[in-house]
Amino acid sequence: QCYDLLAKTSPLAQQKALTITAGNLAEKNQNLKWLPQADLNGQATYQSDVTSVPIKLPNLTIDEPGKDQYKGTLDLVQPVFDGGVTGIQKRIQRANTNTESQKVEVDLYQLRSRVNACFFTALLMEENIRVMELTKADLDNNIRKVSAQAANGIATNSNVDVLKAELLRVSQRILEYRSSRKSAIEMLEVLTGSSIALNTSFTKPASLVNKDDAITRPELQLFDYQKEQFRLQSKLITAKANPKLSLFGSGGYGRPGLNMLKNEFQWYYLGGVKLSIPITGQFTRQRDIKVLRMQEQIVEKQKEQFLSSSRQLQVQQKNEVEKYQQMTASDAEIVGLRTKIRENASVRLYNGIITSSDYITELNAENQAMLAQKMHEIQWLQAQYNYKLIIGK
């Protein structure tokens, strides 16, 4: 439930959704490059000299154009073949979106370790409180018994005082555990963006059986997306060096028009086909591609290093799981023996054979055994779920 809440309400989850939406819009804009590109232009100029005919012919007058000239045009360009640039740019935009989205996914995944820490802390404190409540009930019972004996002159009041002092100490430990549990729950509230009541009961998650040890962390997908970006950028460099073909047309109104010898406002138009063959880029293309391939190799080495570090953590965490599993196997027997010793001490205390201090020694030993059992159980579960996070399952 905490994982799901984290994925739904975290600001990182909202950031991922915005990243994907923005990326999709940017990719759609790439399609507009195939539409006719239109520009509306206006220009007014004054020039120091104009073209004129320096000869005079009989019965023929050639007007000299005005030095103030005006032009308004609508220019259209329709791409026909762009060398594959637009298609690759769409793929690069998609790769960029995937990369940025996956970066957020990595950050979101890493927050799960903090969820684990807070959740299992709250769970452990809950178990500790239950143990101490049982201890408190046992002390209350013995205080009533020893108080009755003291009233009848069988036991001393000092025995009662020792038990009461221990009861106060146990109450203090309960307060400490409750405070730690409250802190863990409040941190979970921040992480999940949800309100969690203090009386919420934390359920022990199921024990995990790790059948597949293959690492499938989201970081690996991020490395693949980054490598894909470099591969596509290499293709873009090659595409930009390809010839490009387009249609163009321009219609306008101005003075003079296309007929420079006619000094009056007139409508005009022109159109044609344009072939463009890049030359300058050919000199740097191979070096640019080589740089991108080296960057791709750097990302591959980063991926290998990440896998190596993850495998080290995997081995370490697997040993942690096995260690706590072995410890929990003997905890039940230890608790059983300590409980028998404490029960025997309780009988001897009632019969006046031992003092309250002797009884508290055995009671504390039982408490420590029970707390250790709960702690090892929770640590075993937490180690399993941390192992799950390390391998990405």
FIDRENDO-604771 format. One record per residue (C-alpha): x, y, z. Coordinates in steps of 0.5 Angstrom, whole numbers, plus 500, padded with zeros to 3 digits. Example, Ala and Ser with C-alpha at 12.3 -4.5 7.8 and 13.67 -1.06 7.14 Angstrom:
+-----+-----+-----+
|   X |   Y |   Z |
+-----+-----+-----+
| 525 | 491 | 516 |
| 527 | 498 | 514 |
+-----+-----+-----+
This chain:
+-----+-----+-----+
|   X |   Y |   Z |
+-----+-----+-----+
| 500 | 500 | 500 |
| 506 | 505 | 502 |
| 509 | 503 | 495 |
| 503 | 505 | 491 |
| 501 | 511 | 495 |
| 509 | 513 | 494 |
| 508 | 512 | 486 |
| 501 | 516 | 486 |
| 502 | 522 | 490 |
| 509 | 523 | 491 |
| 511 | 530 | 487 |
| 516 | 525 | 483 |
| 510 | 521 | 480 |
| 507 | 528 | 478 |
| 514 | 530 | 475 |
| 514 | 524 | 471 |
| 507 | 525 | 468 |
| 509 | 532 | 466 |
| 515 | 530 | 463 |
| 511 | 525 | 459 |
| 506 | 530 | 457 |
| 511 | 535 | 455 |
| 515 | 530 | 451 |
| 509 | 528 | 447 |
| 507 | 535 | 445 |
| 514 | 536 | 443 |
| 514 | 530 | 439 |
| 508 | 532 | 435 |
| 511 | 539 | 434 |
| 516 | 535 | 430 |
| 511 | 533 | 425 |
| 509 | 540 | 423 |
| 516 | 541 | 420 |
| 512 | 537 | 414 |
| 507 | 542 | 413 |
| 509 | 548 | 408 |
| 513 | 554 | 412 |
| 510 | 560 | 411 |
| 513 | 567 | 413 |
| 509 | 574 | 412 |
| 515 | 579 | 410 |
| 514 | 587 | 409 |
| 520 | 592 | 407 |
| 521 | 599 | 406 |
| 528 | 602 | 404 |
| 531 | 608 | 401 |
| 537 | 607 | 397 |
| 542 | 612 | 395 |
| 542 | 610 | 387 |
| 538 | 606 | 383 |
| 539 | 602 | 376 |
| 538 | 606 | 370 |
| 539 | 606 | 363 |
| 544 | 611 | 361 |
| 542 | 612 | 354 |
| 536 | 616 | 350 |
| 532 | 613 | 345 |
| 527 | 616 | 340 |
| 520 | 616 | 342 |
| 522 | 612 | 348 |
| 522 | 614 | 355 |
| 524 | 609 | 360 |
| 522 | 612 | 367 |
| 528 | 611 | 373 |
| 525 | 607 | 379 |
| 524 | 611 | 385 |
| 530 | 611 | 391 |
| 524 | 609 | 396 |
| 522 | 602 | 395 |
| 517 | 598 | 398 |
| 515 | 590 | 398 |
| 510 | 586 | 402 |
| 511 | 578 | 401 |
| 508 | 572 | 403 |
| 514 | 566 | 402 |
| 512 | 559 | 402 |
| 517 | 553 | 403 |
| 514 | 546 | 402 |
| 520 | 540 | 404 |
| 520 | 534 | 400 |
| 526 | 531 | 402 |
| 530 | 533 | 408 |
| 535 | 527 | 408 |
| 531 | 523 | 414 |
| 532 | 529 | 419 |
| 525 | 530 | 421 |
| 524 | 523 | 423 |
| 530 | 522 | 427 |
| 529 | 528 | 431 |
| 522 | 525 | 433 |
| 526 | 519 | 435 |
| 531 | 523 | 439 |
| 525 | 527 | 442 |
| 522 | 520 | 444 |
| 529 | 518 | 447 |
| 529 | 524 | 451 |
| 523 | 524 | 454 |
| 524 | 516 | 456 |
| 531 | 518 | 459 |
| 528 | 524 | 463 |
| 522 | 520 | 465 |
| 526 | 514 | 467 |
| 531 | 519 | 471 |
| 525 | 521 | 475 |
| 523 | 513 | 476 |
| 530 | 512 | 478 |
| 529 | 517 | 484 |
| 522 | 515 | 485 |
| 525 | 507 | 486 |
| 530 | 510 | 491 |
| 525 | 513 | 495 |
| 522 | 506 | 497 |
| 529 | 504 | 501 |
| 526 | 510 | 506 |
| 519 | 507 | 506 |
| 522 | 500 | 508 |
| 526 | 504 | 513 |
| 520 | 507 | 516 |
| 515 | 502 | 515 |
| 519 | 497 | 519 |
| 521 | 501 | 524 |
| 514 | 503 | 526 |
| 512 | 495 | 525 |
| 518 | 494 | 530 |
| 516 | 499 | 535 |
| 509 | 496 | 535 |
| 512 | 489 | 537 |
| 516 | 492 | 542 |
| 510 | 496 | 545 |
| 506 | 489 | 545 |
| 512 | 486 | 549 |
| 513 | 491 | 554 |
| 505 | 491 | 555 |
| 506 | 484 | 557 |
| 511 | 485 | 562 |
| 507 | 491 | 565 |
| 501 | 486 | 566 |
| 506 | 481 | 569 |
| 509 | 487 | 574 |
| 502 | 489 | 576 |
| 500 | 482 | 578 |
| 506 | 481 | 582 |
| 506 | 488 | 585 |
| 499 | 486 | 588 |
| 501 | 479 | 590 |
| 507 | 482 | 594 |
| 503 | 488 | 597 |
| 498 | 483 | 600 |
| 504 | 479 | 603 |
| 507 | 485 | 606 |
| 500 | 487 | 609 |
| 501 | 481 | 612 |
| 508 | 481 | 614 |
| 510 | 476 | 610 |
| 514 | 480 | 605 |
| 518 | 487 | 606 |
| 515 | 494 | 603 |
| 522 | 494 | 600 |
| 520 | 488 | 595 |
| 514 | 492 | 593 |
| 518 | 498 | 592 |
| 523 | 495 | 587 |
| 517 | 492 | 583 |
| 514 | 499 | 583 |
| 520 | 502 | 580 |
| 521 | 497 | 575 |
| 514 | 498 | 573 |
| 515 | 506 | 572 |
| 522 | 504 | 568 |
| 517 | 499 | 563 |
| 512 | 505 | 562 |
| 518 | 510 | 560 |
| 520 | 505 | 555 |
| 513 | 504 | 552 |
| 513 | 512 | 552 |
| 520 | 511 | 548 |
| 517 | 506 | 543 |
| 511 | 510 | 542 |
| 515 | 516 | 540 |
| 519 | 512 | 535 |
| 513 | 509 | 532 |
| 510 | 516 | 532 |
| 516 | 519 | 528 |
| 516 | 513 | 523 |
| 509 | 514 | 521 |
| 510 | 521 | 520 |
| 515 | 520 | 516 |
| 511 | 515 | 512 |
| 506 | 521 | 511 |
| 511 | 525 | 508 |
| 513 | 520 | 503 |
| 507 | 517 | 501 |
| 503 | 524 | 501 |
| 497 | 521 | 505 |
| 495 | 521 | 512 |
| 496 | 515 | 517 |
| 493 | 515 | 523 |
| 497 | 513 | 529 |
| 492 | 507 | 531 |
| 494 | 504 | 524 |
| 496 | 497 | 525 |
| 502 | 495 | 521 |
| 501 | 488 | 518 |
| 508 | 484 | 517 |
| 509 | 483 | 510 |
| 509 | 476 | 507 |
| 516 | 473 | 507 |
| 520 | 473 | 500 |
| 522 | 467 | 497 |
| 528 | 469 | 492 |
| 528 | 465 | 486 |
| 531 | 469 | 481 |
| 537 | 473 | 482 |
| 537 | 477 | 476 |
| 538 | 485 | 477 |
| 533 | 489 | 473 |
| 533 | 496 | 477 |
| 530 | 502 | 473 |
| 537 | 505 | 473 |
| 539 | 499 | 467 |
| 533 | 502 | 463 |
| 536 | 509 | 464 |
| 543 | 507 | 461 |
| 540 | 504 | 455 |
| 536 | 510 | 454 |
| 542 | 514 | 454 |
| 546 | 510 | 449 |
| 540 | 510 | 445 |
| 540 | 518 | 445 |
| 547 | 518 | 443 |
| 546 | 513 | 437 |
| 540 | 517 | 434 |
| 545 | 523 | 435 |
| 550 | 520 | 430 |
| 544 | 518 | 425 |
| 542 | 525 | 426 |
| 549 | 528 | 424 |
| 549 | 523 | 418 |
| 542 | 525 | 416 |
| 544 | 533 | 416 |
| 549 | 531 | 411 |
| 544 | 528 | 406 |
| 542 | 533 | 400 |
| 535 | 536 | 401 |
| 530 | 538 | 396 |
| 524 | 543 | 397 |
| 519 | 547 | 393 |
| 518 | 554 | 394 |
| 514 | 560 | 392 |
| 513 | 567 | 394 |
| 507 | 572 | 392 |
| 508 | 580 | 393 |
| 506 | 587 | 392 |
| 511 | 593 | 392 |
| 514 | 598 | 388 |
| 518 | 596 | 384 |
| 516 | 589 | 382 |
| 519 | 584 | 378 |
| 520 | 589 | 372 |
| 525 | 594 | 375 |
| 523 | 598 | 369 |
| 516 | 599 | 371 |
| 516 | 605 | 377 |
| 509 | 603 | 380 |
| 506 | 598 | 385 |
| 505 | 592 | 382 |
| 503 | 584 | 384 |
| 508 | 579 | 383 |
| 510 | 572 | 384 |
| 515 | 567 | 383 |
| 516 | 559 | 385 |
| 521 | 554 | 384 |
| 525 | 548 | 386 |
| 531 | 548 | 391 |
| 536 | 543 | 392 |
| 541 | 544 | 398 |
| 547 | 539 | 399 |
| 551 | 541 | 405 |
| 559 | 541 | 404 |
| 562 | 544 | 411 |
| 559 | 539 | 415 |
| 562 | 534 | 411 |
| 569 | 536 | 414 |
| 567 | 535 | 422 |
| 562 | 529 | 421 |
| 566 | 523 | 422 |
| 569 | 526 | 428 |
| 563 | 528 | 431 |
| 560 | 521 | 430 |
| 566 | 519 | 434 |
| 565 | 523 | 440 |
| 558 | 520 | 440 |
| 560 | 513 | 440 |
| 565 | 515 | 446 |
| 560 | 518 | 450 |
| 556 | 511 | 449 |
| 562 | 507 | 451 |
| 562 | 511 | 457 |
| 555 | 510 | 459 |
| 556 | 503 | 458 |
| 562 | 503 | 463 |
| 557 | 506 | 468 |
| 552 | 501 | 467 |
| 558 | 495 | 468 |
| 560 | 499 | 474 |
| 553 | 500 | 477 |
| 552 | 492 | 476 |
| 558 | 490 | 479 |
| 556 | 495 | 485 |
| 549 | 492 | 485 |
| 552 | 485 | 485 |
| 556 | 486 | 491 |
| 550 | 489 | 495 |
| 546 | 483 | 493 |
| 551 | 478 | 496 |
| 552 | 482 | 502 |
| 544 | 483 | 503 |
| 543 | 476 | 501 |
| 548 | 474 | 507 |
| 544 | 479 | 512 |
| 538 | 475 | 510 |
| 541 | 468 | 511 |
| 544 | 471 | 518 |
| 537 | 473 | 521 |
| 534 | 467 | 518 |
| 538 | 463 | 522 |
| 538 | 467 | 528 |
| 530 | 467 | 528 |
| 530 | 460 | 528 |
| 534 | 459 | 535 |
| 530 | 465 | 538 |
| 523 | 461 | 540 |
| 527 | 456 | 544 |
| 531 | 462 | 548 |
| 524 | 465 | 549 |
| 521 | 459 | 551 |
| 527 | 457 | 556 |
| 527 | 465 | 559 |
| 520 | 464 | 560 |
| 520 | 458 | 564 |
| 526 | 461 | 568 |
| 522 | 467 | 569 |
| 515 | 463 | 571 |
| 520 | 459 | 576 |
| 522 | 466 | 579 |
| 515 | 469 | 580 |
| 513 | 462 | 584 |
| 520 | 463 | 588 |
| 518 | 471 | 589 |
| 511 | 469 | 592 |
| 514 | 464 | 596 |
| 519 | 469 | 599 |
| 525 | 465 | 597 |
| 528 | 470 | 592 |
| 528 | 478 | 593 |
| 524 | 482 | 588 |
| 531 | 484 | 585 |
| 533 | 477 | 583 |
| 526 | 476 | 580 |
| 527 | 483 | 576 |
| 533 | 480 | 573 |
| 530 | 474 | 570 |
| 524 | 478 | 568 |
| 529 | 483 | 564 |
| 533 | 477 | 561 |
| 526 | 474 | 558 |
| 524 | 481 | 556 |
| 531 | 482 | 552 |
| 530 | 475 | 549 |
| 523 | 477 | 547 |
| 525 | 484 | 544 |
| 531 | 480 | 541 |
| 526 | 475 | 537 |
| 522 | 481 | 535 |
| 527 | 485 | 532 |
| 530 | 479 | 529 |
| 524 | 477 | 525 |
| 523 | 484 | 523 |
| 530 | 485 | 521 |
| 529 | 478 | 517 |
| 523 | 481 | 513 |
| 527 | 488 | 512 |
| 533 | 485 | 509 |
| 529 | 481 | 505 |
| 525 | 487 | 502 |
| 532 | 491 | 502 |
| 534 | 485 | 497 |
| 528 | 485 | 493 |
| 530 | 493 | 492 |
| 537 | 491 | 490 |
| 535 | 487 | 485 |
| 529 | 491 | 482 |
| 524 | 486 | 483 |
+-----+-----+-----+
